[in-house]
């Protein structure tokens, strides 16, 4: 069994890292990006791909979707058919596609805050309006709770946007 190193912190300042594009002494708290070494299996697979010397467009193999379906079953006890899945290149392109398909320009989109800051731009760039519902922070338990009354008020507000 491979042992993964989650204790060695890699210094990624001045490496074009979006996360670390901060002033000296500041801590980046805006993006989910890890600062430890990638798993050896991933690094080896990437090095093998680079060694082939060609980076053309590729399709997503059926095994990928089967693996995702298996993960959902193992982790959540949910059966997801691979045929229901569509590969997208990232969270923001997927969000943008959903916004364009399920909503119309001018619609209000309710979001629970705090949330990944790039969601705001995706919503606004598609001509929708951000309607933010701030979650309540429990300092004693270090946890956020949905403010259901505010969420309902914001949901009703979106009907009039």
C-alpha positions as CSV (number, residue, x, y, z in Angstrom):
1,X,0.0,0.0,0.0
2,X,1.3,3.4,-0.9
3,X,1.6,6.0,1.9
4,X,0.7,9.5,0.8
5,X,2.5,12.5,2.2
6,X,0.0,15.1,3.5
7,X,2.5,16.8,5.8
8,X,5.1,18.2,3.5
9,X,4.0,21.7,2.5
10,X,5.1,22.7,-1.0
11,X,5.9,26.4,-1.4
12,X,3.9,27.5,-4.4
13,X,4.4,31.3,-4.1
14,X,5.7,32.9,-7.3
15,X,4.7,29.8,-9.4
16,X,1.6,31.4,-11.2
17,X,-0.6,29.7,-8.6
18,X,-3.9,31.5,-8.4
19,X,-4.2,30.6,-4.8
20,X,-0.9,32.1,-3.8
21,X,-1.3,35.4,-5.8
22,X,-1.4,37.3,-2.5
23,X,0.8,39.8,-0.7
24,X,3.6,38.5,1.5
25,X,2.2,37.6,4.9
26,X,-1.3,37.1,3.6
27,X,-3.0,33.7,3.7
28,X,-5.1,32.7,0.6
29,X,-8.6,31.7,1.6
30,X,-10.4,31.9,-1.7
31,X,-9.8,28.6,-3.6
32,X,-9.7,24.9,-2.9
33,X,-6.1,24.1,-4.0
34,X,-3.8,21.8,-2.3
35,X,-0.2,22.5,-1.4
36,X,1.1,18.9,-1.0
37,X,2.7,16.6,-3.5
38,X,0.3,14.8,-5.9
39,X,-0.1,11.0,-5.4
40,X,2.7,9.0,-7.0
41,X,0.2,7.1,-9.2
42,X,-1.1,10.4,-10.7
43,X,2.4,11.8,-11.2
44,X,3.5,8.6,-13.0
45,X,0.4,8.6,-15.3
46,X,1.0,12.2,-16.2
47,X,4.7,11.6,-16.9
48,X,3.8,8.6,-19.1
49,X,1.4,10.9,-21.0
50,X,4.0,13.6,-21.4
51,X,6.5,11.1,-22.6
52,X,4.3,10.1,-25.5
53,X,4.7,13.7,-26.8
54,X,1.2,14.3,-28.2
55,X,-1.5,16.2,-26.5
56,X,-4.4,16.0,-29.0
57,X,-8.1,16.1,-28.1
58,X,-9.3,12.9,-26.5
59,X,-12.7,11.4,-25.6
60,X,-13.6,10.3,-22.1
61,X,-13.6,6.5,-22.0
62,X,-16.6,4.5,-20.7
63,X,-14.4,3.2,-17.9
64,X,-14.3,6.7,-16.4
65,X,-18.1,6.9,-16.1
66,X,-18.3,3.4,-14.7
67,X,-15.7,4.3,-12.1
68,X,-17.7,7.4,-11.1
69,X,-20.9,5.3,-10.8
70,X,-19.1,2.8,-8.7
71,X,-17.7,5.6,-6.4
72,X,-21.3,7.0,-5.9
73,X,-22.5,3.5,-5.0
74,X,-19.6,2.8,-2.6
75,X,-19.5,6.3,-0.9
76,X,-23.2,7.2,-0.9
77,X,-25.2,4.1,-1.7
78,X,-26.7,5.7,-4.8
79,X,-27.1,4.0,-8.1
80,X,-26.1,6.4,-10.9
81,X,-26.2,5.0,-14.5
82,X,-23.1,6.0,-16.5
83,X,-25.5,6.9,-19.4
84,X,-26.8,9.7,-17.2
85,X,-23.3,11.3,-17.1
86,X,-21.7,14.0,-19.2
87,X,-18.1,15.0,-18.9
88,X,-17.4,18.7,-18.5
89,X,-14.0,20.4,-18.1
90,X,-14.8,22.0,-14.7
91,X,-17.3,23.2,-12.2
92,X,-17.7,26.6,-13.7
93,X,-18.4,25.4,-17.3
94,X,-20.9,22.9,-15.8
95,X,-22.6,25.7,-13.7
96,X,-22.7,28.0,-16.8
97,X,-24.3,25.3,-18.9
98,X,-26.9,24.6,-16.2
99,X,-27.7,28.3,-15.8
100,X,-28.1,28.7,-19.6
101,X,-30.3,25.6,-19.9
102,X,-32.5,25.9,-16.8
103,X,-32.8,29.7,-16.3
104,X,-33.2,32.8,-18.3
105,X,-31.3,36.1,-18.3
106,X,-32.6,38.3,-15.5
107,X,-33.5,35.4,-13.3
108,X,-32.4,35.5,-9.6
109,X,-30.1,32.6,-8.6
110,X,-30.1,31.9,-4.8
111,X,-26.8,30.9,-3.4
112,X,-25.8,30.0,0.2
113,X,-22.8,32.0,1.4
114,X,-20.0,31.4,2.0
115,X,-19.4,29.9,-1.4
116,X,-16.7,29.5,-4.0
117,X,-16.2,33.1,-5.3
118,X,-16.1,32.1,-8.9
119,X,-19.8,31.2,-8.8
120,X,-20.7,34.9,-8.6
121,X,-18.9,35.7,-11.9
122,X,-20.5,32.7,-13.6
123,X,-24.0,33.8,-12.6
124,X,-23.4,37.4,-13.5
125,X,-21.7,36.7,-16.9
126,X,-24.8,34.7,-18.0
127,X,-27.0,37.7,-17.2
128,X,-28.6,36.3,-14.1
129,X,-28.7,38.0,-10.7
130,X,-27.0,36.7,-7.6
131,X,-29.4,36.4,-4.6
132,X,-27.2,35.5,-1.6
133,X,-28.4,33.9,1.5
134,X,-25.9,34.2,4.3
135,X,-25.6,31.0,6.4
136,X,-25.3,31.4,10.2
137,X,-21.9,30.6,11.7
138,X,-21.8,28.7,15.0
139,X,-18.5,29.8,16.6
140,X,-18.7,27.2,19.4
141,X,-19.1,24.3,17.0
142,X,-17.2,25.9,14.0
143,X,-20.0,25.0,11.7
144,X,-22.3,26.8,9.3
145,X,-26.1,26.3,9.4
146,X,-28.6,27.3,6.8
147,X,-30.7,30.2,7.8
148,X,-34.0,28.7,6.6
149,X,-36.1,31.8,7.1
150,X,-33.7,33.9,5.0
151,X,-33.4,31.2,2.4
152,X,-37.2,31.1,2.0
153,X,-37.3,34.9,1.8
154,X,-34.6,34.9,-0.9
155,X,-36.4,32.1,-2.8
156,X,-39.6,34.2,-2.9
157,X,-37.6,37.3,-3.9
158,X,-36.3,35.5,-7.0
159,X,-39.9,35.1,-8.3
160,X,-40.0,38.9,-8.7
161,X,-36.6,39.4,-10.3
